[in-house]
Amino acid sequence: MSPVRRVLAALAAATVLVPLGTTAAHADTGPAPASMASLGDSITRGFNACGWFVDCTSRSFSTGDTSSVNSHYLRIRAVNPAIAGNNHNDAKTGAKSADMPGQAATAVGQGVEYVTMLIGANDACTSAESTMTPAATYRANIDAALGRIRAGLPDARVLLVSVPDIHRLWSVGKDSGSARTAWSLFSICQSMLANPTSTAQADVDRRARVRQRVVDYNTQLAQACAAYGPNCDFDDNAVFGYPFTLGQLSGWDYFHPNSTGQQVLADVSYAAGFGW
């Protein structure tokens, strides 16, 4: 394991996300792939990273081709030029875990050798705490997607990226009037971000429960990847544990990563992945 990955893993371990007795999958690195696809939601689509409320797939941390972001695709292309042009962004803005089997089927149809999946923010970031996706349902959706990949692309490598810590989103933005206005105006992630300046115990407890749901999702990702086998790698909560800042978020919605945030996401998730 690289020094960077050891540091990230130690940071993630400090949050005690994976129960005792759970072991991460031992990924089979193999040769650098010649094709790839990304599954997920607006984060993977690069939403708000280059324009006003639009997808910016060129700046996606996974399959983008903007040099400043230095995506997984560009890093792999540097060692295997055969991947050039074989980068498919199958994510969809607004997607939840329930959409992953369909996206996985698309990737299977593309015959890719490498798949990234980052999903769960929209399962936890809902209009209210009561409408979050249950952890068991989330796991079933992930298993269904992985099942389609394994059946259709048995030799493909799969990277499961941990869901970012949306409680940190609240923490870094709650003192910004611009962030609070955007969260309220666009009704962003109200399960976590409603009443952002409140210190009432009910709001403190609500935020803690929403964060725990994200922790539960990441635990399910780790377990699903371990069950998948050596062709799957989980990032060991590297993305969840990364201490992102307000300056790495879009100045329009204070929720999605901006170009700098996408670059950091690429750095952290690639270092914690197969490491070609």
N, C-alpha and C positions, 0 to 999 in steps of 0.2 A: 504494500500500500504506500502511495506517495506521501511525503510530509504534509502536503496540502490536505489530502484526504484524511490523514490521521487527525489533523487539527479540527477539521469539520466534523468528523465522526465523534471526537471528544466533546465538541460543543453540543452536538445533538444528543449525545448520551446524557449530558447533564440535565436535560429536560425529562429524562426517564420516560421515553415514549413507548419503547417496546418491552412488554412484560418479560420477567425472568423466564427462561426456558424457550424463548423465541430466538431463532438464529437466522441471520440474513442469508440469502441465497449466495452461493459461491459462483460468481459469474464466469463463464467461459469466454475469454476475450476473443480468441480466434483472429483471423485476418480482418483488416478494415473492410467494411462493407462497400459494395458498389452501387447501392440504392438505399433509400430510407424514406420513411413517412413519419409524420408527427400527428398524434391524436390529442385532443383536448378541447379547451374552450378559448375564450378571448385572449388569455395570456399567451397561448401558443400562436394565436393569430396576429400577435403584435398590436392588438387594438390600442389606439390612441398613442402609439409610439412615433407616429410621423404626421398625423393630421387630426383634425377635429372629428372625433367619434367615427373613425373609420378603421378597418383592418389594415395593418401594415405588415403583410406577411414577409416582406423583404427584410424586416427587422426582427423576425421571430428568433428566439434563442435557439430553436431546434433546427429549422430548415431554411432560415433566412439566408440572403446572400449579401447583406450589407457588411462591409469589411470592419467597421467600427464595432459591430456587435460580436463578430467572430463566432458565429453559431457552430453547433455540432457539425452541420453540413460542411462549413468552410474548413473546420479543423480536420475532418475526415478527408476532404478533397485534397488537402495539403499532403497527405500521405498516400492517398489512393485516387488519382485523377479520374479513374473510371466512374466515379460517382457523379461527375459533372452533369448537371441537368436532370439527375434522377432523384430529386428532392421534392417530395409531395407533402403539402400541408393539408391534411385531412380534418383538421380541427374545425370547430364552428363556434362563433361567438354566441354565448348564452348556453352552451352545452353543459349537461350534467352527466353524472356517471351512467345514467340510463341510456345515454347516447353512444357509449363506448363500444358496445357490440356492433352497431351499425358502422361506426368509423373503422373498427377493426376489419370488418368485412371489406370495406373499401381498400384498406391497405393490403389485404390478401389478394384482391383483384389486381393490384399494382405489382405484385410479386416481389416486394421489397425484402432486403436482407437485414434491415435495422428499423426498429420502431421505438419512438419515445412516446410516453403517455404522461400527461400532467392534467389531472382532473380532480375536482372536489371543492374548489372555491365556491362554485355556484350551488353545490349541495348544502354548504353551510351558510353561505351568504344569501339569505332569503328575506322575505318581507317581515318575518317574525321567527322567533326561536321555535315555535311549534311546527313550522313548515320545513325544517331542515330534514334532509334525507337520513333515515335511521342507518346506523353503522352496518347492520346486517344486510340491509338492502343495497347499500354501497358496495359491500363485499360481493354480493351476488352479481351485481353489474360488472364489477372488475373481473370476476371469475368467468363470466360469460364472454367478455371481450378477449381475455387471455385464451380461453378455450377455442375461439375462432382462429386466433393467430396460430396456436399450436397445431390445429388441424390443417390449416391451409398453408402455413409457412413454418414447418417443423424445424428448420435450420436457422430461422431468423433470430437475432438477438433483440431483446426487449428491455428497455430501461424504464422503470417506474420512478417518476420524480415525485418527491413528497409534496404535499399540499402546503403552501406558505402559511406562516403564522399570522392569521388575520387579527389576532389580538394585538400583535405588534403594530399592525396597520392603525388600529385605534390609538395605540400608545404614541406613535410618532406624529399622528395628525390631529389629535384632540385639542392641542393648544394653537392650532392654525385656524384663523377665521376663514380663510379661503377653503381649506379642507372641509371644515364643518358645513360651510355653505353648499359646497358641491355634494357632499353626502346627503344633505337634506333635500336639496333641489332635485337631484336625480334619484332619490330614494335608494341609495347604494347600501347594500349589505346591512339592512336595518336590524337583522338579528343580532349583529355585533355593534353597529355604529349608531343606533338610536340613542338619543340623550347622551351625546358623547362627553359632555362636561359633568354629568351627574356623578356624585359620589355616594348616592343612596345605595344601601346594601342590596336592594333588589336588582339594581343595574350592575353593580359589581359582580353579584352572583350570576346574573344572566351572561355577562361577558365570559366569566370563567367556564360556564357550561358550554357555550359555543366553542370556546377554545378547546375544551375537552373533546368535543365532537370531531374537531380537526385532528386532534391527537389520535382518536379512535380510528379515523380514516387511515391515517398513516400506519398505525399498527396493522390494520387489515391489508394495506399494500405490502408491508414487509412479509406478512404471513402468506399472502397470495403468491408473491414472487418466490419465496422459499419452496412453496408447493409446486410451482411451475418447473423448477429445476435449473440446471446450470446455464441455460440460455437466457435467463432473466436476471437482471440486476436491479436492486432497490438502492436508492441513493443514501441509505442509512440516515435519513432525516436531515441531510445537508442543507437542502433548500428551506425546510421548516426552521432550522436552527440559525440560518443566516440573519445577522442583525441589519436588515435593510433600513435605509434612511428615507426621509421625506423627499429629498432631492432625487431619489431614484424612482419616484412615482410621477405619473402624468400630472402636469399642472392644470389639466382640464377636469379630471375626475378624482384625483388623489386616491386612486384605487389600482389602476393598471400600471405595470412597469413602463417607464419611458425608455428611450433608447439606451441610456446608461443602465437602467434596471434590467433591460433585456440582456445587455452585455454581461452584467454581474450574474444573472441567472444562467447564462451560457457557461461562464467560468465555473460556477459552483457545481452545476449539475454534470458538466462534462468531466470535471476532476473526480467526481464521486461515482462515475459510471465505468464504462469498459476501458477507457484510457488508451485508445489507439494512438 
